[in-house]
Amino acid sequence: MAPKDPAMLLSWINTQLRDFYPSLDELCGAENLERKAVEASLSSIDYAYDPGTNQFI
């Protein structure tokens, strides 16, 4: 289950992307997450998904 707190979510998402998933879409599909909700939560702490690095930066 993904953390609700944006800072904790950032750490969890980037670890998942680094270690297990080739893209944010793959992660969201596998973990049953809404991509727009993830991006909105992380944009609230000024992070955006970078597909080139497959990380939120």
C-alpha distance matrix in Angstrom:
0.0 3.8 6.5 9.2 12.1 13.6 14.9 11.8 10.1 13.3 13.2 9.8 10.9 14.4 13.6 11.7 14.7 17.2 16.3 15.0 15.6 19.0 18.0 15.6 16.4 15.5 12.0 11.4 13.0 11.2 7.6 9.2 9.3 12.7 14.5 16.8 14.3 12.7 16.4 17.5 15.2 16.3 19.8 20.0 20.2 22.5 20.4 20.8 19.8 22.6 22.7 25.5 23.5 20.1 18.8 18.4 21.7
3.8 0.0 3.8 6.5 9.1 10.1 11.5 8.7 6.5 9.8 10.3 7.2 8.0 11.6 11.6 10.3 12.8 15.4 15.3 14.5 14.6 17.7 16.2 13.5 14.9 14.6 10.9 10.3 12.9 11.8 8.1 9.7 8.3 11.1 12.2 14.2 11.6 9.6 13.1 14.2 11.7 12.5 16.1 16.4 16.5 18.7 16.7 17.2 16.5 19.5 20.1 22.9 20.8 17.6 15.8 15.0 18.2
6.5 3.8 0.0 3.8 5.7 7.6 8.8 6.0 5.0 8.8 9.4 7.5 9.1 12.3 12.6 12.3 14.8 17.0 17.3 17.2 17.5 20.4 18.8 15.9 17.7 17.9 14.2 13.5 16.4 15.5 11.9 13.2 11.2 13.4 14.2 15.5 12.4 10.4 13.5 14.0 10.7 11.6 15.2 14.7 14.5 17.3 15.8 17.2 17.2 20.4 21.6 24.2 22.0 19.1 16.7 15.3 17.9
9.2 6.5 3.8 0.0 3.8 6.2 8.7 7.4 6.4 9.9 11.5 10.5 11.4 14.6 15.6 15.4 17.3 19.8 20.5 20.2 20.0 22.5 20.5 17.2 18.8 19.6 16.1 14.7 17.7 17.5 13.9 14.2 11.7 12.9 13.9 14.2 10.6 9.6 12.5 11.9 8.6 10.4 13.6 12.4 12.9 16.0 15.3 16.8 17.5 21.0 22.6 25.4 23.5 20.7 18.1 16.0 18.3
12.1 9.1 5.7 3.8 0.0 3.8 5.6 5.4 5.9 8.6 10.2 10.4 11.7 14.1 15.4 16.1 17.8 19.8 20.9 21.3 21.2 23.5 21.5 18.3 20.5 21.5 18.0 17.0 20.4 20.2 16.8 17.4 14.6 15.5 15.8 15.7 12.4 10.9 13.0 12.2 8.4 9.4 12.4 10.7 10.4 13.8 13.6 15.9 17.1 20.5 22.6 25.1 22.9 20.6 17.6 15.1 16.7
13.6 10.1 7.6 6.2 3.8 0.0 3.8 5.5 4.9 6.0 8.8 9.7 10.0 12.0 14.1 14.9 15.9 17.9 19.7 20.2 19.7 21.4 19.2 16.0 18.5 19.9 16.7 15.8 19.5 19.7 16.7 17.4 14.1 14.5 13.9 13.6 10.9 8.8 10.0 9.5 5.8 5.7 8.8 7.7 7.0 10.1 9.7 12.1 13.7 17.0 19.4 21.8 19.8 17.7 14.5 11.6 13.1
14.9 11.5 8.8 8.7 5.6 3.8 0.0 3.8 5.4 5.1 6.6 8.8 10.0 10.9 12.7 14.4 15.5 16.8 18.6 19.8 19.8 21.6 19.8 17.2 20.2 21.2 17.8 17.7 21.4 21.2 18.3 19.7 16.7 17.5 16.6 16.7 14.3 11.7 12.5 12.6 9.2 7.8 10.7 9.8 7.5 10.5 9.9 12.9 14.3 17.1 19.7 21.6 19.0 17.5 13.9 11.3 12.2
11.8 8.7 6.0 7.4 5.4 5.5 3.8 0.0 3.8 5.4 5.3 6.2 8.6 10.1 10.8 12.3 14.3 15.5 16.6 17.7 18.2 20.5 19.2 16.7 19.5 19.9 16.2 16.4 19.8 19.1 16.0 17.8 15.3 16.9 16.5 17.3 14.7 11.9 13.7 14.3 10.8 9.9 13.4 12.8 11.1 13.9 12.6 15.0 15.6 18.4 20.4 22.3 19.6 17.6 14.4 12.5 14.1
10.1 6.5 5.0 6.4 5.9 4.9 5.4 3.8 0.0 3.8 5.5 5.1 5.8 8.4 9.8 10.3 11.9 13.9 15.2 15.6 15.5 17.8 16.0 13.2 15.8 16.5 12.9 12.8 16.3 15.9 12.9 14.5 11.8 13.2 12.7 13.8 11.4 8.3 10.5 11.5 8.4 7.7 11.4 11.6 10.7 13.0 11.1 12.7 12.9 15.9 17.6 20.0 17.6 15.1 12.2 10.4 12.8
13.3 9.8 8.8 9.9 8.6 6.0 5.1 5.4 3.8 0.0 3.8 5.5 5.3 6.1 8.5 9.9 10.5 12.0 14.1 15.2 14.8 16.4 14.8 12.4 15.6 16.4 13.2 13.7 17.4 17.2 14.9 16.6 13.8 14.8 13.2 14.3 12.7 9.2 10.0 11.6 9.0 6.7 10.1 11.0 9.2 10.7 8.3 10.1 10.4 13.0 15.1 17.0 14.5 12.6 9.2 7.2 9.2
13.2 10.3 9.4 11.5 10.2 8.8 6.6 5.3 5.5 3.8 0.0 3.8 5.6 5.4 6.2 8.6 10.0 10.6 12.1 13.8 14.4 16.5 15.6 13.9 17.2 17.3 13.9 15.2 18.6 17.6 15.4 17.9 15.6 17.3 16.0 17.6 15.9 12.4 13.5 15.4 12.6 10.4 13.8 14.5 12.3 13.8 11.4 13.1 12.9 14.9 16.6 18.1 15.0 13.2 10.0 9.2 10.9
9.8 7.2 7.5 10.5 10.4 9.7 8.8 6.2 5.1 5.5 3.8 0.0 3.8 5.6 5.2 6.2 8.6 10.0 10.6 11.5 12.3 14.9 14.3 12.4 15.3 14.8 11.2 12.5 15.6 14.3 11.9 14.6 12.9 15.2 14.5 16.6 14.9 11.4 13.5 15.5 12.9 11.5 15.2 16.1 14.6 16.2 13.5 14.6 13.7 15.8 16.8 18.7 15.8 13.3 10.9 10.7 13.3
10.9 8.0 9.1 11.4 11.7 10.0 10.0 8.6 5.8 5.3 5.6 3.8 0.0 3.8 5.4 5.1 6.1 8.5 10.0 10.2 9.8 12.0 10.8 8.7 11.8 11.8 8.4 9.7 13.0 12.4 10.5 13.0 10.9 12.7 11.3 13.7 12.7 9.0 10.6 13.3 11.5 9.8 13.2 14.9 13.9 14.8 11.6 11.8 10.3 12.5 13.3 15.5 13.1 10.1 8.1 8.0 11.3
14.4 11.6 12.3 14.6 14.1 12.0 10.9 10.1 8.4 6.1 5.4 5.6 3.8 0.0 3.8 5.4 5.0 6.0 8.5 9.9 9.8 11.2 10.6 9.5 13.1 13.0 10.3 12.4 15.5 14.8 13.7 16.3 14.3 15.8 13.8 16.0 15.5 11.7 12.3 15.3 13.7 11.1 14.0 16.1 14.3 14.5 11.1 11.3 9.6 10.9 11.8 13.2 10.2 8.0 5.5 6.5 9.1
13.6 11.6 12.6 15.6 15.4 14.1 12.7 10.8 9.8 8.5 6.2 5.2 5.4 3.8 0.0 3.8 5.4 5.1 6.0 8.1 9.4 11.7 12.1 11.7 14.9 13.8 10.9 13.5 16.2 14.6 13.5 16.7 15.5 17.7 16.3 18.9 18.1 14.4 15.6 18.5 16.6 14.4 17.5 19.2 17.4 18.0 14.8 15.1 13.3 14.2 14.7 15.7 12.5 10.4 8.7 10.2 12.6
11.7 10.3 12.3 15.4 16.1 14.9 14.4 12.3 10.3 9.9 8.6 6.2 5.1 5.4 3.8 0.0 3.8 5.5 5.3 5.4 6.4 9.4 9.8 9.4 12.0 10.4 7.5 10.4 12.6 10.9 10.1 13.5 12.8 15.3 14.1 17.2 16.7 13.2 14.9 18.0 16.5 14.8 18.0 20.0 18.8 19.4 16.0 15.7 13.3 14.4 14.1 15.7 13.1 10.1 9.5 11.2 14.4
14.7 12.8 14.8 17.3 17.8 15.9 15.5 14.3 11.9 10.5 10.0 8.6 6.1 5.0 5.4 3.8 0.0 3.8 5.7 5.7 4.8 6.5 6.7 7.0 10.1 9.0 7.0 10.2 12.5 11.6 11.6 14.5 13.4 15.2 13.2 16.2 16.5 13.0 13.8 17.3 16.5 14.4 17.0 19.6 18.5 18.3 14.6 13.6 10.7 11.2 10.4 12.0 9.5 6.4 6.6 9.2 12.3
17.2 15.4 17.0 19.8 19.8 17.9 16.8 15.5 13.9 12.0 10.6 10.0 8.5 6.0 5.1 5.5 3.8 0.0 3.8 6.1 6.8 7.8 9.3 10.4 13.5 12.2 10.6 13.9 16.0 14.7 14.9 18.0 17.1 19.0 16.9 19.8 19.9 16.3 16.9 20.3 19.2 16.7 19.3 21.7 20.1 19.7 16.1 15.4 12.7 12.4 11.8 12.2 9.1 7.3 7.4 10.5 12.8
16.3 15.3 17.3 20.5 20.9 19.7 18.6 16.6 15.2 14.1 12.1 10.6 10.0 8.5 6.0 5.3 5.7 3.8 0.0 3.8 6.5 8.7 11.0 12.3 14.7 12.4 10.8 14.4 15.8 13.7 14.1 17.7 17.5 19.9 18.5 21.7 21.6 18.1 19.3 22.6 21.3 19.3 22.2 24.4 22.8 22.9 19.3 18.8 16.0 16.0 15.0 15.5 12.6 10.7 11.0 14.0 16.4
15.0 14.5 17.2 20.2 21.3 20.2 19.8 17.7 15.6 15.2 13.8 11.5 10.2 9.9 8.1 5.4 5.7 6.1 3.8 0.0 3.8 7.0 9.2 10.6 12.3 9.4 8.1 11.8 12.6 10.3 11.4 14.9 15.2 17.8 16.7 20.2 20.3 17.2 18.7 22.1 21.1 19.5 22.4 24.8 23.8 23.9 20.3 19.2 16.2 16.4 14.8 15.9 13.8 11.1 12.1 14.9 17.9
15.6 14.6 17.5 20.0 21.2 19.7 19.8 18.2 15.5 14.8 14.4 12.3 9.8 9.8 9.4 6.4 4.8 6.8 6.5 3.8 0.0 3.8 5.5 7.3 8.7 6.1 5.7 9.4 10.2 9.0 10.6 13.4 13.5 15.5 13.9 17.4 18.1 15.2 16.3 19.9 19.5 18.0 20.5 23.2 22.6 22.3 18.7 17.0 13.6 13.8 11.8 13.4 12.0 8.8 10.5 13.3 16.5
19.0 17.7 20.4 22.5 23.5 21.4 21.6 20.5 17.8 16.4 16.5 14.9 12.0 11.2 11.7 9.4 6.5 7.8 8.7 7.0 3.8 0.0 3.8 7.2 8.5 6.7 7.9 11.1 11.8 11.6 13.5 15.8 15.6 16.8 14.6 17.9 19.2 16.4 16.7 20.5 20.7 18.9 20.8 23.9 23.3 22.4 18.7 16.5 12.8 12.1 9.3 10.5 9.9 7.1 10.0 13.2 16.0
18.0 16.2 18.8 20.5 21.5 19.2 19.8 19.2 16.0 14.8 15.6 14.3 10.8 10.6 12.1 9.8 6.7 9.3 11.0 9.2 5.5 3.8 0.0 3.8 5.4 5.3 6.4 8.8 10.0 10.9 12.4 14.0 13.1 13.7 11.1 14.2 15.9 13.3 13.3 17.1 17.7 16.0 17.7 20.9 20.7 19.8 16.1 13.5 9.8 9.8 7.1 9.6 9.5 6.0 8.7 11.1 14.2
15.6 13.5 15.9 17.2 18.3 16.0 17.2 16.7 13.2 12.4 13.9 12.4 8.7 9.5 11.7 9.4 7.0 10.4 12.3 10.6 7.3 7.2 3.8 0.0 3.8 5.4 5.1 6.1 8.5 9.9 10.4 11.6 9.9 10.2 7.5 10.7 12.1 9.5 9.8 13.5 14.1 12.8 14.6 17.7 17.9 17.2 13.8 11.3 8.0 9.4 7.9 11.2 10.9 7.2 8.4 9.5 13.1
16.4 14.9 17.7 18.8 20.5 18.5 20.2 19.5 15.8 15.6 17.2 15.3 11.8 13.1 14.9 12.0 10.1 13.5 14.7 12.3 8.7 8.5 5.4 3.8 0.0 3.8 5.5 5.2 6.1 8.6 9.9 10.2 9.2 9.2 7.1 10.4 12.4 10.9 11.4 14.8 15.9 15.3 16.8 19.8 20.6 20.0 16.8 14.1 11.0 12.3 10.2 13.6 14.0 10.5 12.1 13.1 16.6
15.5 14.6 17.9 19.6 21.5 19.9 21.2 19.9 16.5 16.4 17.3 14.8 11.8 13.0 13.8 10.4 9.0 12.2 12.4 9.4 6.1 6.7 5.3 5.4 3.8 0.0 3.8 5.6 5.2 6.1 8.5 9.8 10.0 11.3 10.0 13.7 15.0 13.1 14.3 17.7 18.2 17.6 19.6 22.4 22.8 22.5 19.1 16.8 13.4 14.4 12.0 14.8 14.6 11.0 12.9 14.7 18.3
12.0 10.9 14.2 16.1 18.0 16.7 17.8 16.2 12.9 13.2 13.9 11.2 8.4 10.3 10.9 7.5 7.0 10.6 10.8 8.1 5.7 7.9 6.4 5.1 5.5 3.8 0.0 3.8 5.5 5.2 6.0 8.1 7.9 9.9 9.0 12.7 13.2 10.8 12.6 15.8 15.6 15.1 17.7 20.1 20.3 20.5 17.1 15.4 12.5 14.1 12.6 15.5 14.5 10.7 11.6 12.9 16.6
11.4 10.3 13.5 14.7 17.0 15.8 17.7 16.4 12.8 13.7 15.2 12.5 9.7 12.4 13.5 10.4 10.2 13.9 14.4 11.8 9.4 11.1 8.8 6.1 5.2 5.6 3.8 0.0 3.8 5.6 5.2 5.5 4.6 6.3 6.0 9.8 10.2 8.7 10.9 13.7 13.8 14.1 16.4 18.6 19.5 19.9 16.9 15.2 12.8 15.1 14.0 17.3 16.8 13.0 13.4 13.8 17.6
13.0 12.9 16.4 17.7 20.4 19.5 21.4 19.8 16.3 17.4 18.6 15.6 13.0 15.5 16.2 12.6 12.5 16.0 15.8 12.6 10.2 11.8 10.0 8.5 6.1 5.2 5.5 3.8 0.0 3.8 5.6 5.2 6.6 8.2 8.8 12.3 13.1 12.2 14.3 16.9 17.4 17.8 20.0 22.2 23.3 23.6 20.6 18.6 16.0 17.9 16.1 19.3 19.1 15.3 16.4 17.3 21.0
11.2 11.8 15.5 17.5 20.2 19.7 21.2 19.1 15.9 17.2 17.6 14.3 12.4 14.8 14.6 10.9 11.6 14.7 13.7 10.3 9.0 11.6 10.9 9.9 8.6 6.1 5.2 5.6 3.8 0.0 3.8 5.6 7.9 10.7 11.5 15.2 15.2 13.8 16.3 19.0 18.7 19.0 21.7 23.7 24.3 24.9 21.8 20.2 17.5 19.3 17.5 20.4 19.6 15.8 16.8 18.0 21.7
7.6 8.1 11.9 13.9 16.8 16.7 18.3 16.0 12.9 14.9 15.4 11.9 10.5 13.7 13.5 10.1 11.6 14.9 14.1 11.4 10.6 13.5 12.4 10.4 9.9 8.5 6.0 5.2 5.6 3.8 0.0 3.8 5.5 9.1 10.5 13.9 13.0 11.5 14.7 16.9 16.1 16.7 19.7 21.2 21.8 22.9 20.1 19.1 17.0 19.3 18.3 21.3 20.1 16.3 16.4 17.0 20.7
9.2 9.7 13.2 14.2 17.4 17.4 19.7 17.8 14.5 16.6 17.9 14.6 13.0 16.3 16.7 13.5 14.5 18.0 17.7 14.9 13.4 15.8 14.0 11.6 10.2 9.8 8.1 5.5 5.2 5.6 3.8 0.0 3.8 6.8 9.3 12.2 11.5 11.1 14.3 16.0 15.7 17.0 19.6 21.0 22.3 23.4 20.9 19.7 17.8 20.4 19.5 22.8 22.1 18.3 18.4 18.5 22.2
9.3 8.3 11.2 11.7 14.6 14.1 16.7 15.3 11.8 13.8 15.6 12.9 10.9 14.3 15.5 12.8 13.4 17.1 17.5 15.2 13.5 15.6 13.1 9.9 9.2 10.0 7.9 4.6 6.6 7.9 5.5 3.8 0.0 3.8 6.1 8.8 7.8 7.4 10.6 12.2 12.0 13.4 15.9 17.3 18.6 19.7 17.4 16.3 14.8 17.8 17.4 20.9 20.2 16.5 16.2 15.6 19.2
12.7 11.1 13.4 12.9 15.5 14.5 17.5 16.9 13.2 14.8 17.3 15.2 12.7 15.8 17.7 15.3 15.2 19.0 19.9 17.8 15.5 16.8 13.7 10.2 9.2 11.3 9.9 6.3 8.2 10.7 9.1 6.8 3.8 0.0 3.8 5.5 5.3 6.4 8.8 10.0 10.8 12.6 14.3 15.8 17.8 18.6 16.6 15.1 13.9 17.1 16.9 20.6 20.4 16.9 16.6 15.5 18.9
14.5 12.2 14.2 13.9 15.8 13.9 16.6 16.5 12.7 13.2 16.0 14.5 11.3 13.8 16.3 14.1 13.2 16.9 18.5 16.7 13.9 14.6 11.1 7.5 7.1 10.0 9.0 6.0 8.8 11.5 10.5 9.3 6.1 3.8 0.0 3.8 5.4 5.1 6.1 8.5 9.9 10.7 12.0 14.3 16.1 16.1 13.8 11.8 10.4 13.4 13.3 17.0 17.1 13.7 13.5 12.5 15.8
16.8 14.2 15.5 14.2 15.7 13.6 16.7 17.3 13.8 14.3 17.6 16.6 13.7 16.0 18.9 17.2 16.2 19.8 21.7 20.2 17.4 17.9 14.2 10.7 10.4 13.7 12.7 9.8 12.3 15.2 13.9 12.2 8.8 5.5 3.8 0.0 3.8 5.5 5.1 6.0 8.5 9.9 10.2 12.3 14.8 14.7 13.2 11.3 11.0 14.3 14.9 18.6 18.9 16.0 15.3 13.5 16.2
14.3 11.6 12.4 10.6 12.4 10.9 14.3 14.7 11.4 12.7 15.9 14.9 12.7 15.5 18.1 16.7 16.5 19.9 21.6 20.3 18.1 19.2 15.9 12.1 12.4 15.0 13.2 10.2 13.1 15.2 13.0 11.5 7.8 5.3 5.4 3.8 0.0 3.8 5.5 5.1 6.1 8.6 9.8 10.8 13.3 14.3 13.1 12.3 12.5 16.2 17.1 20.7 20.3 17.3 16.0 13.8 16.6
12.7 9.6 10.4 9.6 10.9 8.8 11.7 11.9 8.3 9.2 12.4 11.4 9.0 11.7 14.4 13.2 13.0 16.3 18.1 17.2 15.2 16.4 13.3 9.5 10.9 13.1 10.8 8.7 12.2 13.8 11.5 11.1 7.4 6.4 5.1 5.5 3.8 0.0 3.8 5.5 5.2 6.3 8.5 10.1 11.6 12.5 10.5 9.9 9.7 13.4 14.5 17.9 17.1 14.1 12.5 10.4 13.5
16.4 13.1 13.5 12.5 13.0 10.0 12.5 13.7 10.5 10.0 13.5 13.5 10.6 12.3 15.6 14.9 13.8 16.9 19.3 18.7 16.3 16.7 13.3 9.8 11.4 14.3 12.6 10.9 14.3 16.3 14.7 14.3 10.6 8.8 6.1 5.1 5.5 3.8 0.0 3.8 5.5 5.2 5.9 8.6 10.2 10.0 8.2 6.8 7.3 11.0 12.6 16.0 15.6 13.2 11.5 9.0 11.4
17.5 14.2 14.0 11.9 12.2 9.5 12.6 14.3 11.5 11.6 15.4 15.5 13.3 15.3 18.5 18.0 17.3 20.3 22.6 22.1 19.9 20.5 17.1 13.5 14.8 17.7 15.8 13.7 16.9 19.0 16.9 16.0 12.2 10.0 8.5 6.0 5.1 5.5 3.8 0.0 3.8 5.5 5.1 6.4 9.2 9.7 9.3 8.9 10.6 14.2 16.2 19.4 19.1 16.8 14.9 11.8 13.7
15.2 11.7 10.7 8.6 8.4 5.8 9.2 10.8 8.4 9.0 12.6 12.9 11.5 13.7 16.6 16.5 16.5 19.2 21.3 21.1 19.5 20.7 17.7 14.1 15.9 18.2 15.6 13.8 17.4 18.7 16.1 15.7 12.0 10.8 9.9 8.5 6.1 5.2 5.5 3.8 0.0 3.8 5.6 5.4 7.4 9.3 8.9 9.8 11.5 15.3 17.4 20.4 19.4 17.1 14.6 11.4 13.3
16.3 12.5 11.6 10.4 9.4 5.7 7.8 9.9 7.7 6.7 10.4 11.5 9.8 11.1 14.4 14.8 14.4 16.7 19.3 19.5 18.0 18.9 16.0 12.8 15.3 17.6 15.1 14.1 17.8 19.0 16.7 17.0 13.4 12.6 10.7 9.9 8.6 6.3 5.2 5.5 3.8 0.0 3.8 5.2 5.5 6.5 5.3 6.8 8.7 12.3 14.9 17.5 16.2 14.3 11.4 8.0 9.5
19.8 16.1 15.2 13.6 12.4 8.8 10.7 13.4 11.4 10.1 13.8 15.2 13.2 14.0 17.5 18.0 17.0 19.3 22.2 22.4 20.5 20.8 17.7 14.6 16.8 19.6 17.7 16.4 20.0 21.7 19.7 19.6 15.9 14.3 12.0 10.2 9.8 8.5 5.9 5.1 5.6 3.8 0.0 3.8 5.2 4.6 4.9 5.9 9.0 12.2 15.2 17.7 17.0 15.6 13.0 9.4 9.9
20.0 16.4 14.7 12.4 10.7 7.7 9.8 12.8 11.6 11.0 14.5 16.1 14.9 16.1 19.2 20.0 19.6 21.7 24.4 24.8 23.2 23.9 20.9 17.7 19.8 22.4 20.1 18.6 22.2 23.7 21.2 21.0 17.3 15.8 14.3 12.3 10.8 10.1 8.6 6.4 5.4 5.2 3.8 0.0 3.8 5.5 7.4 9.5 12.6 15.9 18.9 21.3 20.3 18.9 16.0 12.3 12.6
20.2 16.5 14.5 12.9 10.4 7.0 7.5 11.1 10.7 9.2 12.3 14.6 13.9 14.3 17.4 18.8 18.5 20.1 22.8 23.8 22.6 23.3 20.7 17.9 20.6 22.8 20.3 19.5 23.3 24.3 21.8 22.3 18.6 17.8 16.1 14.8 13.3 11.6 10.2 9.2 7.4 5.5 5.2 3.8 0.0 3.8 5.8 9.1 12.3 15.1 18.4 20.3 18.8 17.9 14.5 10.8 10.4
22.5 18.7 17.3 16.0 13.8 10.1 10.5 13.9 13.0 10.7 13.8 16.2 14.8 14.5 18.0 19.4 18.3 19.7 22.9 23.9 22.3 22.4 19.8 17.2 20.0 22.5 20.5 19.9 23.6 24.9 22.9 23.4 19.7 18.6 16.1 14.7 14.3 12.5 10.0 9.7 9.3 6.5 4.6 5.5 3.8 0.0 3.8 6.8 10.4 12.7 16.2 17.9 16.8 16.4 13.3 9.5 8.3
20.4 16.7 15.8 15.3 13.6 9.7 9.9 12.6 11.1 8.3 11.4 13.5 11.6 11.1 14.8 16.0 14.6 16.1 19.3 20.3 18.7 18.7 16.1 13.8 16.8 19.1 17.1 16.9 20.6 21.8 20.1 20.9 17.4 16.6 13.8 13.2 13.1 10.5 8.2 9.3 8.9 5.3 4.9 7.4 5.8 3.8 0.0 3.8 6.9 9.3 12.8 14.6 13.3 12.6 9.5 5.8 5.2
20.8 17.2 17.2 16.8 15.9 12.1 12.9 15.0 12.7 10.1 13.1 14.6 11.8 11.3 15.1 15.7 13.6 15.4 18.8 19.2 17.0 16.5 13.5 11.3 14.1 16.8 15.4 15.2 18.6 20.2 19.1 19.7 16.3 15.1 11.8 11.3 12.3 9.9 6.8 8.9 9.8 6.8 5.9 9.5 9.1 6.8 3.8 0.0 3.8 6.4 9.7 11.9 11.4 10.5 8.3 5.1 5.7
19.8 16.5 17.2 17.5 17.1 13.7 14.3 15.6 12.9 10.4 12.9 13.7 10.3 9.6 13.3 13.3 10.7 12.7 16.0 16.2 13.6 12.8 9.8 8.0 11.0 13.4 12.5 12.8 16.0 17.5 17.0 17.8 14.8 13.9 10.4 11.0 12.5 9.7 7.3 10.6 11.5 8.7 9.0 12.6 12.3 10.4 6.9 3.8 0.0 3.8 6.2 9.0 8.7 7.1 5.8 4.3 6.4
22.6 19.5 20.4 21.0 20.5 17.0 17.1 18.4 15.9 13.0 14.9 15.8 12.5 10.9 14.2 14.4 11.2 12.4 16.0 16.4 13.8 12.1 9.8 9.4 12.3 14.4 14.1 15.1 17.9 19.3 19.3 20.4 17.8 17.1 13.4 14.3 16.2 13.4 11.0 14.2 15.3 12.3 12.2 15.9 15.1 12.7 9.3 6.4 3.8 0.0 3.8 5.4 5.7 5.6 5.6 5.9 6.7
22.7 20.1 21.6 22.6 22.6 19.4 19.7 20.4 17.6 15.1 16.6 16.8 13.3 11.8 14.7 14.1 10.4 11.8 15.0 14.8 11.8 9.3 7.1 7.9 10.2 12.0 12.6 14.0 16.1 17.5 18.3 19.5 17.4 16.9 13.3 14.9 17.1 14.5 12.6 16.2 17.4 14.9 15.2 18.9 18.4 16.2 12.8 9.7 6.2 3.8 0.0 3.8 5.5 4.6 6.9 8.6 10.2
25.5 22.9 24.2 25.4 25.1 21.8 21.6 22.3 20.0 17.0 18.1 18.7 15.5 13.2 15.7 15.7 12.0 12.2 15.5 15.9 13.4 10.5 9.6 11.2 13.6 14.8 15.5 17.3 19.3 20.4 21.3 22.8 20.9 20.6 17.0 18.6 20.7 17.9 16.0 19.4 20.4 17.5 17.7 21.3 20.3 17.9 14.6 11.9 9.0 5.4 3.8 0.0 3.8 5.6 8.0 10.3 10.8
23.5 20.8 22.0 23.5 22.9 19.8 19.0 19.6 17.6 14.5 15.0 15.8 13.1 10.2 12.5 13.1 9.5 9.1 12.6 13.8 12.0 9.9 9.5 10.9 14.0 14.6 14.5 16.8 19.1 19.6 20.1 22.1 20.2 20.4 17.1 18.9 20.3 17.1 15.6 19.1 19.4 16.2 17.0 20.3 18.8 16.8 13.3 11.4 8.7 5.7 5.5 3.8 0.0 3.8 5.4 8.3 8.9
20.1 17.6 19.1 20.7 20.6 17.7 17.5 17.6 15.1 12.6 13.2 13.3 10.1 8.0 10.4 10.1 6.4 7.3 10.7 11.1 8.8 7.1 6.0 7.2 10.5 11.0 10.7 13.0 15.3 15.8 16.3 18.3 16.5 16.9 13.7 16.0 17.3 14.1 13.2 16.8 17.1 14.3 15.6 18.9 17.9 16.4 12.6 10.5 7.1 5.6 4.6 5.6 3.8 0.0 3.8 7.1 9.3
18.8 15.8 16.7 18.1 17.6 14.5 13.9 14.4 12.2 9.2 10.0 10.9 8.1 5.5 8.7 9.5 6.6 7.4 11.0 12.1 10.5 10.0 8.7 8.4 12.1 12.9 11.6 13.4 16.4 16.8 16.4 18.4 16.2 16.6 13.5 15.3 16.0 12.5 11.5 14.9 14.6 11.4 13.0 16.0 14.5 13.3 9.5 8.3 5.8 5.6 6.9 8.0 5.4 3.8 0.0 3.8 6.1
18.4 15.0 15.3 16.0 15.1 11.6 11.3 12.5 10.4 7.2 9.2 10.7 8.0 6.5 10.2 11.2 9.2 10.5 14.0 14.9 13.3 13.2 11.1 9.5 13.1 14.7 12.9 13.8 17.3 18.0 17.0 18.5 15.6 15.5 12.5 13.5 13.8 10.4 9.0 11.8 11.4 8.0 9.4 12.3 10.8 9.5 5.8 5.1 4.3 5.9 8.6 10.3 8.3 7.1 3.8 0.0 3.8
21.7 18.2 17.9 18.3 16.7 13.1 12.2 14.1 12.8 9.2 10.9 13.3 11.3 9.1 12.6 14.4 12.3 12.8 16.4 17.9 16.5 16.0 14.2 13.1 16.6 18.3 16.6 17.6 21.0 21.7 20.7 22.2 19.2 18.9 15.8 16.2 16.6 13.5 11.4 13.7 13.3 9.5 9.9 12.6 10.4 8.3 5.2 5.7 6.4 6.7 10.2 10.8 8.9 9.3 6.1 3.8 0.0
